[in-house]
């Protein structure tokens, strides 16, 4: 009987503690979210940065014109119209050879974009190149540093 009384007493004490906890528990008030601070004039400055001024437009036009002039000059040099034998040494690029290579490449291309075989020499280079990589018995090149 003494044990049952002690058990009953402990149950009652637990109930009292739970009741006290329920009464004292206060649900926390949710915190208000503060809006982030904004620097004064940020939007105005960003809009100003986005706007393209008339000066920038003129600069872009001038740049485009200069690039078009350079392109036309390069095309003339490449085609061989501006390169003469006496002044040939002034250029670091052999535009005449480059023009000849360009013409020969265009002559070897069909209308559908595939290369023509001229005595098998055009495709022979490609097949030799691919065969060198496919041979597992080929020698390895060693580079020393």
C-alpha positions as CSV (number, residue, x, y, z in Angstrom):
1,X,0.0,0.0,0.0
2,X,2.9,2.3,0.8
3,X,4.3,1.8,-2.7
4,X,0.9,2.5,-4.4
5,X,0.7,5.7,-2.4
6,X,4.1,6.8,-3.4
7,X,3.3,6.0,-7.1
8,X,0.1,8.0,-6.8
9,X,2.0,10.9,-5.2
10,X,4.6,11.0,-8.0
11,X,1.9,11.0,-10.6
12,X,0.1,13.9,-9.0
13,X,3.4,15.8,-8.8
14,X,4.1,15.2,-12.5
15,X,0.6,16.5,-13.3
16,X,1.1,19.6,-11.3
17,X,4.5,20.2,-13.0
18,X,2.9,19.8,-16.4
19,X,0.1,22.2,-15.5
20,X,2.6,24.8,-14.3
21,X,4.6,24.4,-17.5
22,X,1.4,24.9,-19.7
23,X,0.4,27.9,-17.7
24,X,3.8,29.5,-17.8
25,X,4.5,28.7,-21.5
26,X,3.9,31.8,-23.6
27,X,4.0,31.4,-27.3
28,X,6.7,33.7,-28.7
29,X,5.6,36.6,-30.8
30,X,7.0,36.3,-34.3
31,X,9.6,38.9,-35.0
32,X,8.8,41.5,-37.6
33,X,11.1,41.3,-40.6
34,X,12.9,44.5,-41.2
35,X,13.3,45.7,-44.7
36,X,16.9,45.9,-45.8
37,X,18.3,49.4,-45.8
38,X,18.9,50.8,-49.2
39,X,21.6,53.3,-50.1
40,X,20.3,56.6,-51.3
41,X,20.5,57.1,-55.0
42,X,21.4,53.5,-55.9
43,X,18.6,53.0,-58.4
44,X,19.3,56.4,-60.0
45,X,23.0,55.5,-60.4
46,X,22.2,52.1,-61.9
47,X,19.8,53.7,-64.4
48,X,22.4,56.2,-65.3
49,X,24.9,53.4,-65.9
50,X,22.5,51.5,-68.1
51,X,21.7,54.5,-70.3
52,X,23.9,54.8,-73.4
53,X,25.0,58.3,-74.0
54,X,25.3,59.9,-77.4
55,X,29.1,60.0,-76.9
56,X,29.2,56.3,-76.4
57,X,27.0,55.7,-79.5
58,X,29.4,57.9,-81.6
59,X,32.4,56.0,-80.2
60,X,30.8,52.6,-81.1
61,X,30.0,53.9,-84.6
62,X,33.6,55.1,-85.1
63,X,34.9,51.8,-83.8
64,X,32.7,49.8,-86.2
65,X,33.9,52.0,-89.1
66,X,37.5,51.4,-88.3
67,X,37.0,47.7,-88.0
68,X,35.2,47.6,-91.4
69,X,38.1,49.5,-92.9
70,X,40.6,47.1,-91.4
71,X,38.5,44.2,-92.7
72,X,38.4,45.6,-96.2
73,X,42.2,46.2,-96.1
74,X,42.9,42.7,-94.9
75,X,40.6,41.2,-97.6
76,X,42.5,43.3,-100.2
77,X,45.9,42.1,-98.8
78,X,44.7,38.5,-98.7
79,X,43.4,38.6,-102.2
80,X,46.8,39.9,-103.4
81,X,45.7,43.2,-104.9
82,X,47.8,45.4,-102.6
83,X,50.9,43.2,-102.2
84,X,53.6,43.9,-104.8
85,X,56.9,42.2,-105.0
86,X,59.1,45.2,-103.9
87,X,57.0,45.8,-100.8
88,X,56.5,42.2,-100.0
89,X,59.1,42.2,-97.2
90,X,57.2,44.9,-95.3
91,X,54.6,42.3,-94.2
92,X,55.2,39.5,-91.8
93,X,52.5,37.4,-93.5
94,X,52.8,36.1,-97.1
95,X,49.4,37.2,-98.3
96,X,50.0,36.0,-101.8
97,X,50.6,32.5,-100.6
98,X,47.7,32.7,-98.2
99,X,45.5,33.8,-101.0
100,X,46.7,30.9,-103.2
101,X,46.0,28.5,-100.3
102,X,42.6,29.9,-99.8
103,X,41.8,29.6,-103.5
104,X,43.1,26.0,-103.7
105,X,41.0,25.1,-100.6
106,X,37.9,26.5,-102.2
107,X,38.6,24.6,-105.5
108,X,38.7,21.3,-103.6
109,X,35.3,21.8,-102.0
110,X,32.1,20.5,-103.7
111,X,28.9,22.4,-103.4
112,X,27.7,20.1,-100.6
113,X,30.8,21.0,-98.6
114,X,32.7,17.7,-98.8
115,X,36.3,17.7,-100.1
116,X,37.0,16.4,-103.6
117,X,39.7,13.7,-104.2
118,X,42.5,14.9,-106.4
119,X,44.5,11.8,-107.1
120,X,43.7,10.7,-103.6
121,X,46.3,13.1,-102.2
122,X,43.7,15.3,-100.3
123,X,42.3,12.4,-98.3
124,X,45.7,10.6,-98.1
125,X,47.0,13.2,-95.6
126,X,43.9,12.7,-93.4
127,X,44.1,8.9,-93.5
128,X,47.8,9.0,-92.7
129,X,47.1,11.2,-89.8
130,X,44.3,9.1,-88.4
131,X,46.2,5.9,-88.9
132,X,49.1,7.1,-86.8
133,X,46.8,7.4,-83.8
134,X,45.0,4.1,-84.4
135,X,48.2,1.9,-84.4
136,X,48.7,0.5,-80.9
137,X,52.2,-0.7,-81.9
138,X,53.4,2.8,-82.9
139,X,56.2,4.3,-81.0
140,X,55.6,6.8,-78.2
141,X,57.1,10.2,-78.4
142,X,58.9,11.2,-75.2
143,X,59.3,14.9,-74.4
144,X,61.9,15.9,-71.8
145,X,61.4,18.9,-69.7
